[in-house]
Amino acid sequence: MFALPLSAPPAPRRPSAFDIGPASRALVATIGTVMTLLCVIAIGRALTGMTPELPHLRHAAIAVHVVAVIPAIPLGAYVLLTRKGDARHRLLGKIWLALMLVTAFSAIFITSGGGYGPIHVFIPLTIFSAWRSVATARRGNIPAHKRQLVFTYVTGLVFPGLAAFLLPGRLMNVMLLG
């Protein structure tokens, strides 16, 4: 006769609910909300003609950069703040990292006065951090994956985003403040 194994199949891995700490959650939630709101206001002002002409958007690299970074801000916050480990998390995480890479690679072609500025230091940081995020997840090192993604969000979106909104002459500054 044939013997059937009586062991139960391995239990599927349960997604964890919220696996970033409270301080990181508060930081991501606050910054994600504020930056998304600023983007919505800036885009609304531009679409309603409340800003001066925006010649920046005629440059293909800037247009690609803006189109990629705008959805990356709320999507990144959403992925960091919601349930982890399920198929939705993995899909949205892949979309977010793709947006971050498009943002970083398009920034290579955006120069000020013919050269790179201090803000361009975030390009290699974002690319390296995106690679490390995937590598740590594939190795199953979820604590490192978590830290890397919070780092990517802050260094790839928050710091450059603050510069984009606060430095005079930058596209988002012009769109928000005229």
C-alpha positions in Angstrom: 0.0 0.0 0.0 0.9 3.6 -0.4 1.5 5.7 2.7 0.2 9.2 2.6 2.1 11.8 4.6 0.0 13.1 7.4 1.9 16.3 7.9 0.0 19.5 7.3 1.1 21.8 4.5 3.1 24.7 5.7 1.0 27.6 6.9 1.0 30.5 4.5 2.9 33.5 5.8 0.5 35.9 7.4 1.1 39.5 6.3 2.1 41.7 9.2 -0.1 44.6 9.9 2.1 47.6 10.5 5.8 46.8 10.8 7.4 50.2 10.9 7.8 51.8 14.3 5.5 54.5 15.6 8.0 57.3 15.0 8.6 56.2 11.4 4.8 55.9 10.9 4.2 59.4 12.2 7.0 60.8 10.0 5.9 59.0 6.8 2.2 59.9 7.4 2.8 63.5 8.1 5.3 64.1 5.4 3.4 62.1 2.8 0.2 64.0 3.6 1.8 67.4 3.5 3.8 66.8 0.3 0.8 65.3 -1.4 -1.3 68.3 -0.4 1.4 70.7 -1.6 1.5 68.8 -5.0 -2.3 68.9 -5.4 -2.3 72.7 -4.6 0.6 73.3 -7.0 -0.9 71.3 -9.8 -4.3 72.9 -9.2 -2.7 76.4 -9.4 -0.9 75.5 -12.6 -4.0 74.0 -14.3 -6.2 77.0 -13.4 -3.6 79.5 -14.8 -2.7 80.9 -11.5 1.1 80.5 -12.2 3.4 82.2 -14.6 4.2 80.3 -17.8 6.0 77.0 -17.0 8.8 76.6 -19.6 10.4 73.9 -17.4 7.8 71.4 -18.5 8.9 71.7 -22.1 12.1 69.8 -21.2 11.3 66.1 -21.6 13.4 65.0 -18.7 11.6 67.4 -16.3 8.2 66.3 -17.6 9.1 62.6 -17.1 10.5 63.4 -13.7 7.4 65.2 -12.5 5.0 62.6 -13.9 6.9 59.9 -12.0 7.5 61.7 -8.8 4.0 63.1 -8.2 2.3 59.6 -7.8 5.4 58.3 -6.0 4.8 60.6 -3.0 1.3 59.3 -1.9 1.9 55.7 -3.2 5.1 55.4 -1.2 3.4 56.6 2.0 0.5 54.2 1.4 2.8 51.2 0.9 4.8 52.1 4.0 1.7 52.6 6.2 -0.5 49.7 5.1 -0.5 45.9 5.6 2.8 44.3 4.6 3.7 41.0 2.9 0.6 40.3 0.8 0.4 40.3 -3.0 -1.0 43.9 -3.0 1.9 45.1 -1.0 4.4 43.5 -3.3 2.7 44.8 -6.5 2.4 48.4 -5.2 5.9 48.2 -3.8 7.2 47.3 -7.3 5.2 50.1 -8.9 6.6 52.5 -6.3 10.2 51.4 -6.8 9.8 51.7 -10.6 8.5 55.2 -10.2 11.4 56.0 -7.9 13.9 54.7 -10.5 12.2 56.6 -13.3 12.4 59.7 -11.1 16.1 59.2 -10.3 17.2 58.3 -13.9 15.3 61.2 -15.4 17.0 63.6 -12.9 20.3 62.6 -14.5 19.2 64.7 -17.5 18.1 67.7 -15.5 20.8 70.2 -15.0 21.0 73.7 -13.7 23.2 76.1 -15.6 24.8 73.3 -17.5 25.9 71.3 -14.5 24.8 69.2 -11.6 23.8 70.8 -8.3 23.8 69.5 -4.7 20.4 68.0 -5.1 21.8 65.5 -7.6 23.4 63.6 -4.7 20.0 62.0 -4.2 20.2 60.2 -7.6 22.8 57.5 -6.7 21.3 57.3 -3.2 17.9 56.5 -4.6 19.2 54.0 -7.2 21.4 52.2 -4.6 18.6 52.2 -2.0 16.1 50.8 -4.5 18.5 48.0 -5.3 19.2 47.3 -1.6 15.4 47.3 -0.8 14.8 44.5 -3.3 18.0 42.6 -2.3 17.1 42.6 1.4 13.5 41.5 0.7 14.7 38.6 -1.5 17.1 37.5 1.2 14.2 37.5 3.7 15.9 40.2 5.8 12.6 42.1 6.4 14.0 44.5 9.1 16.7 45.7 6.7 14.1 45.9 3.9 11.9 48.0 6.1 14.7 50.4 7.1 15.9 50.7 3.5 12.5 51.6 2.2 12.0 54.3 4.9 15.4 55.6 3.9 14.5 55.6 0.2 11.3 57.5 1.0 13.1 60.1 3.0 16.2 60.6 0.8 14.5 60.0 -2.5 11.3 62.0 -2.0 11.3 64.1 1.2 14.7 65.9 1.0 14.6 66.6 -2.8 10.9 67.4 -2.4 11.6 70.1 0.2 14.2 71.5 -2.1 11.8 71.5 -5.0 9.1 73.4 -3.0 11.4 75.8 -1.1 14.1 76.8 -3.5 13.1 79.8 -5.7 12.9 79.1 -9.4 12.4 75.3 -9.0 9.3 74.1 -10.9 7.2 73.1 -7.8 8.2 76.4 -6.1 6.9 78.3 -9.1 3.7 76.2 -9.3 3.0 76.5 -5.6 4.0 80.1 -4.9 3.9 81.7 -8.3 
